[in-house]
Amino acid sequence: MTVDALVPNDPRVEHKFKSFGDIKYHYILAKPQGKPVATALLTHGWPDLGFGWRYQVPYLVSLGLQVIVPDMLGYGQTSAPDAPEEYSGKKMTAQLAAIVKDHTDEPIILGGHDWGSFAAWRLVNYYPELIRGVFSLCVPYTPPSPVRHSFEDFVKMMPNFTYQLQLASPVAENIVNKSPAHLRGFINGIFGGKTPEGGLAFDISVGIIEENLERIGPSPLLSPETVDFYVQEHSRHGFHGPCNWYRPNGPRGEDEQELAKKIDGKIKVPAMLVMAEKDAALPPQMAVGQEKHFEAGLKQELVPGSGHWVQIQCPEIVNKHIGEFVKSVLGDELKASL
């Protein structure tokens, strides 16, 4: 079965912009025919774009939802400030909340993937009244911690995140920014392309493997046209902004401790966590024990055979899980629209 997907410059979506001082967000808005049943906000991670949700947007619209999908801070047509402090969870969730409030007064369905999941979980923490239900792809929920660990200690506790040391340093961004060939090889490689000998562009124990980039073959997950689009969009700012998400003064900064003092850390709205069986950086066992954080229940799913890019590798399965979750949250309101 072919899953409907957006294409670059798809006429079915509107391109919107919202400014916060010197910072400007770009996002797409997709609307159903008639009055929307509800609104969904989808947030992407590293090194993706809002376009990473291209298989989910038409599906959610078909259920009667209007869908908001931003290029997150540092990406695409959204601003990419130099200072890591601008990427704090507190600041970014306030910006996302303001975008949502421009389009609805009702609580929303929220979905995230990778770092977008971190943003989604924190949006629930900061603005619980804004959220009706939340789902995450690949990233379990972690409550804000009252104790700040050093970045090095964090990686020691989570050795599957060793690559983050390189991404937080200037090394990774300098590699990708070195030439158009490096950028294209990286995009193909991060989405599954390999060298003729099977070499990788990225390994969780190292990070980006520079010597392989110019020899990486086509991505099995992206069409050549989609690779061109990713290269175009990442060429706007380079990779300093995206790598700021990994820096200690970014999302994991001091506002985490401040937030931990204000909330109990529980998620009080219905939630779903979808893990990917073969995600090397975020293996399914990371989800063990998640139930204790959720007061309104946690639906857990596993996508067999999928790697990290589960929403584009297995869109039909992911859409099925999302659809079932949305229907469970909206109930009769959604049924009346179908």
N, C-alpha and C positions, 0 to 999 in steps of 0.2 A: 504493500500500500504506500503510495506516494504521500508524504506529508507536505502540506502547503508551507512555503517559506517566503519571507520577504527577500527582495533583491535590492542592491544598492539603488538609491533614488526611487524607491518603490512609490508609485502614486497613491497607494492606499494609506499612507501615513503623512502627517503634517510634521514639519520641522519647526521646533519652538526654541526660544532662547530666554533665559532669565539671568539677570545680573545681580550680584551681591558685592557692591563696591567695585573693586578691580577684577573680581572673579565673575566669569560668565559661563553658564551651563548651556549646553546644547542637549535637547532631548527630542525624541519622537513621540507623537501622540497618535494613537490609532483608535478610531471610534466605530462602534457598531451602528447599524441602521436603527433609528428610533432612540428612545431614552436608554442610556446604559443601566444595566442592572446593578453594577458596582464598578469600582475602579481598581486596577492592578498596577503596582509599581514593581519593575524588575530591575535589579542592580547586578552589574557584571564585575568580574574580577580581573586579575593580571594574567597575561597581557592582552586582554580581550577588548571589546567595544560593546556599546549597546546593541550592535548588530549581531552579537553572539546569541541573542534571544530571538533570532529571525524565525525559528520554527515554532516558537511558543506564541508570538504575538498574534498571527492570524487565527490560531486555535482559540485563544482566549477571547478574541473579538467574536468568533463564531458562537461563543457561549453567552454573548451579550454584554461583555465587559469592555470598558474603555481602558486602554493600556498606555502607561507612561514608561518610557525606557530612556534614561539618560546615558550619555557618555559620562562616565564617572570622572571625578576631578583628576586631571593629568592626561586625559585621553581624548582623541578625536577633536571635535570642534569645541569641546569644553576647555576652559583655561587650564594651564599647567604651571601653577606657581612654583617658584624655586624653593621656598622655605618648607621643610617637612612639617612645621607646626601648622600649616594651613590644611594638612590632611588629617587633623585630629578627628576622632569620632564625634565629639561634641559639635564641632563646626560643620562637618559634612552632613550629619543627620539633621541639623537645623536647616541647611540648604535644601535637602531632599524634602523635608516636611513643608517648606514654603512652596516648593514646586507643586506638591500634591494639593495644597490648599488653594492653589490657583484654579484647580479643575474640579474639586469636589468638597463638599462639607461633610461627607459621610466617611466612616471608617473604611479602610481599603484592604485588599488582598495584597500581601507583600511577598516577593520572591527574590532570592539571591543565589549567586554561585561564586565560589572562591572568595576573594576579598569582598565581593558584593554581598556574600552571606554575612561576613562580619558587620558590614554596614547595615544589613537588614536586621540582624539580631540587636544591634545597638539602637536602631530606630525604634524597635519595640521597647527597649529599656528606657529611652529618653521620652518617647511619645506614645505610651501605651494606648491612649485614647484615640490615636489615629489609625490603629491596626485592628482589623477584624480577624484575620488569620495570617499566618506566616509560614512559608516553606523555604527550605534551604537545600541546595544541591551540593553534596560532597563535604560540607563543612558543619560539624556539630557545633552546638551552642557552648560557649564558655562564658560564664558570668564575669563581670568586671572584678578584678582582684584588688583587695585593699593593700596588697604588698607588690611593690614593683621590683621584678627580677631584672638583672642585667641581661642584655641581649644574648651574651655568651652563655649564661646559665640557662636561659630559655631554650637555646638550641641543644644544650647538653641534656635537658629533660626530654626534648623532642628531636632525636637525631634524624628523623625523617625530614626535618626542616633545615638541615645543614646548608642547603643551597641558599637559604635566606641571608647568610653571612655575605655571600658574594653579591646578592642583589641589593643589599643595604649599603655596600661599599660603592665607590665610583667605578669599579671594574666592569660590572655587568653593563651599565649604561654606555660606557666607553666602547665596549665591544660592539654592541648593536648599532651605536651611532657612527661607527667608523666609516661605513660606506653603504650605498644602496644595496650592494650585493650581500653584505652582512645582515642588513635588515630583512631582506627577502628570504635569505637562508634561515634566519631565526624564525620568521613567521611560518614558513613551510615546516621547519623542524619542531617547533613547539606544538604544532598540530599534526604530528605524527610522521613527517618526512624524515628520511634517513639517507646516509651516504650509500654509495654502491656496495660498500662492505657491511652495511648495517649499523654504521656509527650514528650516534645521536647528536642533536643540537643542544640537549639539556639533560642533565642527570641530577637527581635530588641530592647526591653526595657531594656534588661540585658546584652546580649551577650551569651557566652557559659554557659550552665547549667551543671556544673560538676557532680552533684549527679545523673544525668540521663544517663551519657555516657555509663556506663558498662551494661546498660539494654536496650539500643536502638536496635531495630530490624532491619532487612534488608532494605536497600534503595529500594523504588519502582522505582527509575530512573536508578540505576546502576546494572549491573549483578554482581554476586559474583566475577567473574574474573576481572571486572573493578574496584571493590572495592579493590581487592588485589593489582592491579596496582597502584591505588592512595595511598594506604598504603605504598607500596614499595617506590614510588617516594617521598612522604613526609617524609619518614624515613631517607632520605639522609641528610637533613639539620635540620629537626625539623621546628618549626613555628616562630622562631625569625625573619627570613627574611620576610616571608609573612606578619607578623604583623608590620614590619617596614613601610609598605605602609600606615599605619594609623597614624604614629607618626608625630608630627608637623614639624620635620626637614626633613621629607620624601618628597613625591610629592607636599605637600602643603607648602613647604618651601619658602625661600626668593626669589628664582628665579621666583616665580609667580608675585611678584611686579615688578621685573626687566623686565619681559616679557610684563606686562601691559603697561609699558612706551614706548615700542617699536612698538606695533601693535595696531590696532583699535579694535581687538577682534572679527571681523566679519569672518565668514566662507565663502570663496569665491568659493568653488567648490560644485558640486551637493552633496546632503546629504540625508540620510534617518535615521529616528529614529523609532525603533520598541519597544513599551512598552508592558509589560505583565500585564494582568488585575489584577492578584492576587499577585503581588510582594509587600510584606509588607514594605520592606525597601525603595523601589523605586516605589511608586504608580504612576499610569498613570497621575494623576493631576499635577505631577511635570513637565510634558511636556507642560503645558499651557503657551502660549506666546513665545514658542521657535522660531517662524517664524522670529522674529525681528533680530535674530543673523545670518541669512543666506541670502547671496546676490544672490546665484544661485539656490535658491529654496530648500525647505525641504519637503521630502515625509514622512508622518507620518502614522504609522500602529499600531494597537492594536491586540494582540493575546488573544482571549477570553479564560478564564479558566486557563491560564498558570500562574505558579509562576515564581520565579526569574530565574530558569534554563531553560529558554524558548527554547534555541537551542537544548536541549536534550529531553525536555518534549514534544515539538511540532515541531520536526525537519522538517516535511513536509511543514507546514505552513511557518516556518521561511525560509526554502530554497526557497519557492515560492516567498516570498517578496525579498529575496536577489537576486534571479534570475531576477526578473522584474527590480530591481534597476540596476543591472549590465548591463542588456540589454539596459536600458535607457541611461546609461553613455557611453557604448562602441558603441552602434548603429550598423551601417553597418559593422564595423570590426567584431563584434561578429556574425552577420548573415552570413557573408561570410565563417566563420569557421564551421558552423553547417550543 
